[in-house]
Amino acid sequence: MIHRNVPPPHRAFARAMRTDSTKAENVLWQALRGKQLEGLKFRRQVPLDGYIVDFVYFEARLIIEVDGGQHSESQRDKVRDLHFERQGFATIRVWNDEVLTNIDSICLTILREAQRRLREK
């Protein structure tokens, strides 16, 4: 079960991450915020189970992670993704440069996965 009782340090860290987002995270947020993507309500930099997820759409249990090169073949990311998979979430990982050069394709991928997951509920 996803724990929503967030310790104050995690909440503060998530808040700091929202104000210090990468350019790619900001670009994607501009496309997702305010239900702009077909009315889907995304949240950003959300503390969940001791992790901070970049973006989450709770209704479809979909997490979006925007990654730089430091995440290439990351064992830590695999453990994290497996943790959330066991909680019923799917994780889509996209690269920073992919967001900056192909935002429309990224949004389409996110939309299709969200709609697929909603249909399967």
N, C-alpha and C positions, 0 to 999 in steps of 0.2 A: 504494500500500500504506500502511496506517495504521502510523505509527511509534509503538512503545510505549517507545522509549528516551527518557524524559522528562527534560529538563534540570532540575537541582535548583531553579532559580528558578520554573519553571512548576509543579513539584510543590508548592512552598511556597505559590504564589499560589492554586492549586486548594484546598489545605488551608484557607487563610484564607477563601476564598469559601464553603467548607462551613460554617465557623463564623459567617459573617456573611451568611447567606442572607436573601432577602426573605421577607416573610410568605407571599406566594403560593408561592414555592419550597418553603418549609417545609410548607405545606398539601399540596402535591402530593407531596412526599417522604413524608409520613405515609401517603398512599394507596398509594405504590409500594414503599416499603421492605419488606425482609424477605419478598419474593415474595408480598406480599398481593394483588397484582392477578393472579389466576389462575395463580400460581406463576412469573410472569415475573421474572427477576432484573435489576433496574435498578441502575445505579450513578449517583452524582451528582457534579457538579463534577469531571469527568474531563478531564485534559489529553490532547488528541489533535492531532497535526500542528501544534503551535504555537497551538492554540485551546483554550479551556476550554468544554466542552459542559455544559449544565445537568444533563441526564439522558441516559443511553444504555442501550439494551438490545442488547448485542453480538450475541446469537444471531440476532436479526432485522435487525441493522444499522439500528436506529431511534434517532434522536436527538430529544429533546424540549427545546425552548427556551421558557422562560417570560419574556415580554418586557413591559417597560413602554413608555410613550409615546416614549421616546428611540429606540426601534427602528422607529418608524413610517416606512415607505419608506426604510429604511437600505440604502444601496448596499453597505456593508461586510457586512451580513448576507446580501445576495444573493450576494456573492463567496464568502463562507464556505459557504453552503448548496450552491452549485455545486461547490466543492471537495469537500465530503463526498459529494455526489451522484456525482461521478466515482469515488469510492472505494466506491460501492455502498450508501451510506447514504441513508435518507429522513429528512427533518427535518419535524417537526410543530412549528409555532410557535403558542403560545397566549398570550393577554394576561393580565396579573396579575389584573385585575378579573374576568375570565372564570373563572379558577381559584378565586377567592374566592367567587364567587356561583353557580358551576355545576360543582363538582368532579365530580359523578357523570357528567355529560355528557362532560367532558374525559377521564375515565378510560375511558369507553366508546369514545370515539374512538381513544384510544391502544391499547386492547385490540384493537379491530377491525383497526387498521392492523398491529399486531404479528402477529396471527393470519394476516392476508392475506399478509404478507411471509414468514412461516414456511412457509405452504402453497406459495409460489412458489419456494422454495429448491430 
